[in-house]
Amino acid sequence: VQLQASGGGLVQPGGSLRLSCRASGSISGINYMGWYRQSPGKQRESVATITSDHRTKYTGSVKGRFTVSRDNAKNTVYLQMDSLKPEDTAVYYCLLRTLTDVYWGRGTQVTVSS
């Protein structure tokens, strides 16, 4: 199983970015997909997750600004990030978790700066 993320980049505060992550390979029993992030000197934290039946969960600092969604037919998860703040700067990793395994993407850099 491979996860290929895209959509990171440099954006000004208040701007928007949309991340995508497509899973490929032999996948069965997907539990949930989602996004984590890690800033320098900090631990990796969960940003948003979504189950196969589209139940979502967000960390408090992004509620109301970020929206996670998925296309089950394409095994793809998205993260729409609006009203971005400098503190959102991090490497964003996508995650796929099945009943038995956890897979991580390679990460995509998001930088929020003027």
C-alpha positions in Angstrom: 0.0 0.0 0.0 1.3 3.4 -1.0 -0.1 6.8 -0.1 0.7 9.7 -2.4 0.0 13.2 -1.0 -0.1 16.4 -2.9 -1.2 20.0 -2.6 1.1 21.5 -0.1 2.9 24.9 -0.6 3.4 28.4 0.5 0.3 30.5 1.3 -0.3 33.8 3.0 -2.2 34.0 6.3 -5.9 33.8 5.7 -5.4 31.9 2.5 -6.5 28.4 1.5 -4.9 25.1 0.4 -6.3 21.7 -0.5 -4.4 18.6 0.2 -5.1 15.3 -1.5 -3.9 11.8 -0.7 -4.5 8.8 -2.8 -4.0 5.2 -1.5 -3.0 2.5 -4.0 -2.2 -1.1 -3.7 -4.0 -4.0 -2.0 -6.4 -2.4 0.4 -9.1 -4.1 2.4 -11.1 -3.3 5.5 -10.3 0.4 5.6 -11.1 1.8 8.9 -10.3 5.5 8.6 -8.1 7.9 6.7 -6.9 11.2 7.8 -4.2 13.8 8.2 -1.6 14.4 10.8 1.0 17.2 11.0 4.3 17.8 12.6 6.1 21.2 13.2 9.8 21.5 14.1 10.3 20.5 17.7 6.8 19.3 18.2 5.2 15.8 18.2 3.1 14.7 15.3 -0.5 15.5 16.0 -3.8 14.4 14.5 -5.5 17.1 12.5 -8.6 15.4 11.0 -9.8 11.9 10.4 -12.7 10.4 8.5 -14.2 7.0 8.6 -15.5 4.9 5.7 -19.0 6.1 6.5 -17.8 9.7 6.6 -17.8 10.4 10.3 -15.2 13.1 11.0 -13.1 14.2 13.9 -11.0 17.3 14.1 -8.4 18.7 16.5 -9.7 21.8 18.3 -7.4 24.3 16.7 -8.7 23.6 13.1 -12.4 23.2 13.8 -14.4 25.5 11.6 -11.4 26.1 9.3 -10.5 22.7 7.9 -12.7 20.2 6.2 -11.8 16.6 5.7 -13.5 14.5 3.0 -13.0 11.3 1.1 -13.9 9.5 -2.1 -14.1 5.8 -1.2 -14.2 4.8 -4.9 -10.9 6.5 -5.4 -9.4 5.6 -2.0 -8.6 9.3 -1.7 -8.8 11.7 1.3 -8.8 15.4 1.0 -8.1 18.2 3.5 -9.6 21.6 2.6 -7.7 24.2 4.7 -9.2 27.7 4.9 -8.3 30.8 7.0 -4.8 29.4 7.4 -2.6 30.7 10.2 1.1 30.8 10.6 0.8 28.2 13.4 -0.6 25.8 10.8 2.8 25.6 9.2 4.0 22.0 9.3 4.6 18.9 7.3 1.3 17.2 6.8 1.1 13.4 6.6 -1.8 11.4 5.4 -2.8 8.2 7.1 -4.7 5.1 6.2 -5.6 2.7 9.0 -7.2 -0.7 8.5 -8.2 -3.2 11.1 -4.7 -4.6 11.2 -2.3 -2.1 9.7 -1.4 1.6 9.6 0.1 3.3 6.5 1.7 6.7 6.3 2.3 9.0 3.3 5.7 10.8 2.9 4.4 14.2 4.0 3.8 17.5 2.2 5.0 20.8 3.5 2.5 23.6 4.2 4.0 27.0 5.0 1.8 29.9 6.1 3.7 33.1 5.9 3.5 36.7 4.6 
